[in-house]
């Protein structure tokens, strides 16, 4: 779509016509949320499985359905498409969509290699198209609040971040635990720190036993199901990420340690308890009047529950994409952060100790 066409949308109907490619597990959530966004019309949906299309037609009678996604790409009435297909297909579909004049929203991860991701970023820039990546946690209330608190230096200088993301893996997967769960943690950390790491160290395991392998068909596949990843940043900040498919005890925990306190984000808690601020909990007490040496005394730091805004992260993500296209505004989940995340996924999967 040329800039003239974009201006026409802005000045006339202010409506974005969108098509969604892929309506498996996550696709219906995207359809529902784009449906709820003002100035957006979900016009067409495609999927290879007729059963999925029947389900979408029942839930959203006004939507046109087809098995051929190229019908959406060739539809000149569509201004943008959402790609929610397997990651190995992202580059081909998204690139073709941009060449046919569409803005594109691609589910995470952006592509299956940094080479493919870089090609998509370059294409979007060359054709002047919006390229968004579905890093939904960038829009989570707790992450938005943490970003705000770090900017205000509420915990002083950030020293270290730990992130734990654990649950049983999907019954069938073409990617390992790093590519399945890692995009969330990588995108959150890059978004919060506004920098990319210069060093990545990864320890990966393919455990043959445990709940992970109870799932049908899994024992025949050799996929990393547990990983520890360490990141080093030029600012001096370090981060440790633990990703695992080994337990049904689902965990989504991020801790950010600073010189003046700690922020703890537990996604598994209710909204009014997800984010807590822990005070430093350290006093410096003078031993005696004639001494300038001090003894550290420890006490329980103040614990403050941080109030959060109430919204569905995915709806806000969809709303921001529509707004960015209609009003030519920048995206926080743009192709560049998508590319940076893919580089980290690739490095973590391929090397035990590699500088990037």
C-alpha positions in Angstrom: 0.0 0.0 0.0 1.5 3.3 -1.1 1.6 6.4 1.2 -1.2 7.9 -0.8 -3.4 4.9 0.0 -2.5 5.2 3.7 -3.4 8.9 3.6 -6.7 8.0 2.0 -7.5 5.6 4.9 -6.5 8.3 7.5 -8.6 11.1 5.9 -11.6 9.0 4.9 -12.9 5.9 6.7 -10.1 5.7 9.4 -10.7 1.9 9.2 -8.1 -0.8 8.8 -9.2 -3.9 6.9 -7.2 -6.9 8.1 -6.9 -10.5 7.2 -5.6 -13.3 9.5 -3.6 -16.2 8.2 -3.7 -19.2 10.5 -6.4 -19.9 13.1 -5.0 -22.8 15.1 -4.3 -22.4 18.8 -3.5 -18.6 18.9 -5.3 -17.4 15.8 -8.8 -17.2 17.3 -7.4 -15.0 20.1 -6.0 -12.6 17.5 -9.3 -12.6 15.6 -11.3 -11.9 18.8 -9.0 -9.0 19.9 -8.7 -7.4 16.5 -12.5 -7.6 16.3 -12.7 -5.6 19.5 -10.4 -2.8 18.3 -12.0 0.4 17.1 -11.4 1.3 13.4 -10.5 -2.3 12.6 -12.4 -4.8 10.5 -11.4 -8.4 10.4 -12.5 -9.2 6.9 -10.9 -12.5 5.9 -9.3 -15.5 7.5 -7.4 -18.5 6.1 -6.3 -21.8 7.4 -5.4 -25.1 5.8 -7.9 -27.1 7.9 -11.5 -26.8 7.0 -12.5 -27.7 10.6 -10.8 -24.6 11.9 -12.5 -22.4 9.3 -15.9 -23.9 10.3 -15.2 -23.0 13.9 -14.2 -19.4 13.0 -17.3 -19.0 10.7 -19.5 -20.1 13.6 -17.8 -17.7 16.1 -17.5 -14.8 13.6 -20.2 -15.1 10.9 -19.2 -11.9 9.2 -15.7 -13.1 8.4 -14.9 -14.6 4.9 -12.9 -17.8 5.1 -10.6 -19.6 2.7 -7.9 -22.4 2.6 -5.7 -20.4 0.3 -3.9 -17.6 2.2 -2.8 -16.1 -1.1 -6.4 -15.0 -1.7 -5.9 -12.7 1.3 -2.6 -11.4 0.0 -4.1 -10.5 -3.4 -7.2 -8.9 -1.9 -6.6 -5.1 -2.5 -9.3 -4.2 0.0 -7.0 -5.5 2.8 -4.5 -3.1 4.2 -2.7 -5.5 6.6 -2.4 -9.2 7.4 -1.6 -11.2 10.5 0.7 -14.2 10.1 -0.1 -16.8 12.8 1.4 -19.9 11.1 4.3 -22.2 12.0 7.6 -20.2 12.3 9.1 -22.0 9.3 6.6 -20.3 7.0 6.8 -16.8 8.5 9.4 -15.4 6.1 7.7 -16.5 2.9 4.2 -15.4 3.8 5.2 -12.1 5.4 7.6 -11.1 2.6 5.1 -11.9 -0.1 2.4 -9.9 1.8 4.7 -6.8 2.0 5.5 -7.0 -1.7 1.8 -7.1 -2.4 1.3 -3.9 -0.4 0.3 -5.1 3.0 1.5 -4.1 6.4 2.3 -7.2 8.5 1.9 -8.5 12.1 3.9 -11.7 12.6 3.5 -13.9 15.6 6.6 -14.6 17.6 9.3 -15.5 16.8 9.6 -13.4 13.7 11.5 -16.0 11.7 13.3 -19.3 12.0 16.8 -17.8 11.5 18.4 -14.4 11.9 19.0 -14.4 8.1 15.3 -14.7 7.4 14.4 -12.2 10.1 16.9 -9.7 8.8 15.5 -10.1 5.3 12.0 -9.3 6.6 13.2 -6.2 8.5 15.0 -5.0 5.3 12.0 -5.6 3.2 9.7 -3.6 5.5 12.1 -0.7 5.5 12.6 -0.7 1.8 8.8 -0.9 1.1 7.9 1.4 3.9 5.6 -1.1 5.6 4.8 -1.6 9.3 6.3 -4.9 10.6 5.1 -5.9 14.1 6.1 -9.0 16.0 3.7 -10.7 18.5 5.8 -10.1 21.6 2.7 -9.8 23.7 4.4 -9.4 27.1 5.8 -6.0 26.1 2.2 -5.0 26.5 1.5 -6.7 29.8 0.5 -4.3 32.7 3.4 -5.4 34.9 6.0 -5.1 32.2 4.7 -1.6 31.3 4.9 -0.6 34.9 8.4 -2.0 35.4 9.6 0.0 32.3 8.2 3.1 34.0 9.8 2.3 37.4 13.2 1.6 35.8 13.1 4.9 34.0 12.5 6.6 37.3 15.3 4.6 38.9 13.1 3.4 41.7 15.5 0.5 42.4 18.6 2.5 41.5 21.0 1.1 39.0 19.9 -2.3 37.6 22.5 -5.0 38.4 21.0 -8.4 37.4 17.8 -10.0 36.1 16.6 -13.5 36.6 13.7 -15.1 34.7 12.2 -18.5 35.2 9.6 -19.8 32.7 8.5 -23.4 33.3 5.6 -25.6 32.2 5.0 -28.8 30.2 5.6 -28.3 26.5 3.1 -28.6 23.7 2.1 -32.2 22.7 3.8 -31.7 19.3 6.4 -29.1 18.5 8.7 -28.3 15.6 10.9 -26.2 17.9 12.6 -26.8 21.3 12.0 -25.1 24.6 14.3 -22.2 23.8 12.3 -21.2 20.7 9.0 -22.0 22.4 9.4 -20.1 25.6 12.5 -18.0 25.1 10.9 -15.2 22.9 8.9 -14.0 25.9 11.9 -13.5 28.2 14.2 -12.2 25.6 11.7 -9.6 24.3 10.9 -8.5 27.9 14.5 -8.1 28.9 15.5 -6.3 25.7 12.5 -4.0 26.0 13.2 -3.1 29.6 17.0 -2.5 29.2 17.0 -0.9 25.7 20.2 -2.8 24.8 21.2 -6.1 23.4 23.8 -8.4 25.1 27.3 -8.8 23.8 27.7 -12.3 25.2 25.5 -15.4 25.5 26.3 -18.5 27.4 23.8 -21.4 27.2 23.6 -24.8 28.8 21.0 -27.1 27.2 19.7 -30.5 28.1 17.6 -33.2 26.4 16.4 -35.2 29.4 15.0 -38.6 28.4 12.7 -38.9 31.4 10.2 -36.8 33.2 6.6 -35.5 32.6 7.8 -34.0 29.3 8.1 -37.4 27.7 4.8 -38.7 28.9 3.2 -36.6 26.1 2.5 -38.7 23.0 5.2 -38.8 20.4 7.7 -36.8 22.4 10.0 -39.6 23.3 10.9 -40.0 19.6 12.0 -36.4 19.3 15.3 -35.0 20.4 14.5 -31.5 21.5 16.1 -29.4 24.2 13.6 -29.4 27.0 15.6 -27.6 29.7 18.0 -24.6 29.2 19.9 -22.1 31.3 21.0 -19.0 29.4 23.2 -16.2 30.7 23.4 -12.8 29.1 26.0 -10.1 29.6 25.4 -6.5 28.6 28.0 -3.7 27.9 26.3 -1.6 30.6 27.5 -4.2 33.1 24.0 -5.7 33.7 23.8 -9.5 33.6 20.7 -11.8 33.2 20.0 -15.4 33.8 17.0 -17.2 32.1 15.8 -20.7 33.0 13.5 -22.3 30.4 12.0 -25.7 31.0 9.3 -28.2 29.8 10.0 -30.5 32.7 7.2 -29.6 35.2 3.5 -29.1 35.3 4.1 -26.6 38.1 3.8 -23.6 35.8 6.1 -20.7 36.7 6.4 -17.2 35.2 8.8 -15.3 37.5 11.1 -12.3 36.8 13.2 -10.6 39.4 15.1 -7.4 38.7 17.8 -6.6 41.3 19.0 -3.0 41.7 21.3 -1.0 44.0 18.3 0.3 45.9 15.8 -2.5 45.8 14.3 -5.4 43.9 11.3 -5.7 41.6 9.5 -9.1 41.6 7.0 -9.9 38.8 5.1 -13.1 39.2 2.7 -13.6 36.3 0.9 -16.5 38.0 -0.5 -14.3 40.7 -3.7 -12.2 40.6 -3.3 -8.7 39.0 -3.3 -7.0 42.4 -0.2 -9.0 43.5 1.8 -9.6 40.3 4.3 -6.9 40.9 6.1 -6.1 44.2 8.9 -3.7 45.2 11.2 -4.9 47.9 13.3 -2.3 49.7 17.1 -2.7 50.0 16.9 -4.0 53.6 20.4 -2.9 54.6 21.6 -0.3 57.2 25.0 1.1 57.8 25.7 1.5 61.5 28.8 3.1 63.0 30.6 0.8 65.4 32.0 3.6 67.6 32.5 7.3 67.7 36.2 7.2 66.9 35.9 4.8 64.1 34.9 5.4 60.5 34.4 1.7 59.8 30.8 0.5 59.5 29.0 -2.7 60.2 26.2 -3.8 57.9 22.9 -4.6 59.5 20.2 -6.6 57.7 16.5 -6.2 58.2 13.4 -7.0 56.3 13.0 -4.5 53.5 9.7 -2.7 52.9 7.4 -4.6 50.6 5.2 -2.6 48.4 2.5 -4.1 46.1 2.6 -2.0 42.9 -0.9 -1.2 41.5 -1.3 -2.1 37.8 -3.6 -0.9 35.0 -6.2 -3.4 33.9 -6.2 -4.4 30.3 -5.7 -7.5 28.2 -2.1 -7.4 26.8 -3.1 -8.9 23.4 -5.9 -6.4 22.9 -3.5 -3.5 23.6 -1.0 -5.1 21.2 -3.6 -5.4 18.4 -4.8 -1.8 19.1 -1.2 -0.4 18.9 -0.7 -2.2 15.5 -3.9 -0.7 14.1 -3.0 2.7 15.4 0.5 2.5 14.0 -0.7 1.7 10.5 -3.6 4.2 10.4 -1.5 7.1 11.9 2.0 6.1 10.8 3.3 5.8 14.3 6.3 3.7 15.5 5.9 0.3 17.2 7.6 -0.9 20.3 7.3 -4.5 19.1 8.8 -3.7 15.7 10.8 -5.9 13.3 14.2 -4.8 14.9 13.3 -6.2 18.3 12.0 -9.3 16.5 15.3 -9.7 14.8 17.3 -9.2 18.0 15.2 -11.9 19.7 15.8 -14.3 16.8 19.5 -13.7 17.1 19.4 -14.6 20.8 17.3 -17.7 20.1 19.7 -18.8 17.4 22.8 -18.2 19.5 21.3 -19.9 22.6 20.4 -23.0 20.5 23.6 -23.3 18.5 26.4 -22.5 20.9 27.3 -23.1 24.6 29.4 -20.0 24.7 29.3 -17.4 21.9 29.8 -13.7 21.6 27.4 -11.8 19.4 
